[in-house]
Amino acid sequence: MHIAVTGSIATDHLTVFPGRFADQLIAGQLDHVSLSFLADTLEVRRGGVAANIAVGLARLGLRPLLVGAAGKDFDDYDAWLRKNGVDSRAVRISRTLHTARFMCTTDADHNQIATFYAGAMAEARHITIASLDEHAGPPELVVIAPNDPEAMLRHTAECRETGLPFAADPSQQLARLDREETRSLVEGAEFLFTNAYEAALLRERTGWTDSQVLARCGTWITTRGAEGVTVLRENRPELRVGAVPTTAALDPTGVGDAFRAGFLAGAARRLPLESAARLGCGLATSVLESVGTQEYEFDPEVLLRRIEDAYGPSAASEVEPFLKELVRPSPTGPGQAAD
């Protein structure tokens, strides 16, 4: 299945201040704050929801088309994406703006002060779904992930008008959308992704009950952290899939994006929804055990064993043919994960 992933492309600049923000704040002076924090560490990570999902899909053997807007500083990031199997030809490069950037400082109490610079992401509204044909032919599924809100609305409307199947993933942008905009993003989606909090926010924003949401989309998938995921379909029993357990959680950033990549890769291979959700949970745990949203190690054989440990031999047998295709013999003999 040819999947186009629209959404944000960004870099995360993460610093750590060894003191406490609260110690620097003076009572009675909070309306005139002027502070500078000397940070001990800086980590620069590749991110953005669309880029994270696209990398996950590529690790699972697909060649997704990444669709979004990046800045004049995108060359190194672009090289990384291409090396990791992502088709970035549809990325719009701004002539004047930098790639979107999340800048965050964390103190000793894990409080955070952050700024998000949208930058080139604002130009995503100028990309059309019709223009994607010139890069890799018409997509069979369009993922509409968090992005410039105008871009999300435009892409969704285009998919409905042309009959292209799409997956709705409004996520962080739900807080910015009004009732009609939120309803517009949901109406007609083949897949709808939320986490548990976003599911409640979606109900509030749309004014719809679960039944009314399900009457307007195909499958509603909600991630619930360590509790796994729920899958809802109209007039069908709720499907619950537990998480793949871990004792080595390091960083939750990007875990939901990895789940989406695993689920969509399973759906692209026509796996049953439950198997697709298990695959998503397995990839999500791989990211949870790594620092960074795209730098995780991926070994299909290890993932298969973890799925078997979590869900049993029958569950593993359903994804085994798919994952075995991703393993290539190395020159020395043992199996090795594909790049």
Beta strands, then each sheet from edge to edge (+ up, - down):
strand 1: 3-6
strand 2: 10-16
strand 3: 41-47
strand 4: 65-67
strand 5: 69-70
strand 6: 92-93
strand 7: 100-106
strand 8: 112-117
strand 9: 141-144
strand 10: 166-168
strand 11: 191-195
strand 12: 219-223
strand 13: 229-233
strand 14: 239-241
strand 15: 327-329
strand 16: 335-337
sheet 1: 4+ 1+ 9+ 10+ 11+ 12+ 13- 14+
sheet 2: 3+ 2- 7- 8+
sheet 3: 5+ 6+
sheet 4: 15+ 16-
end
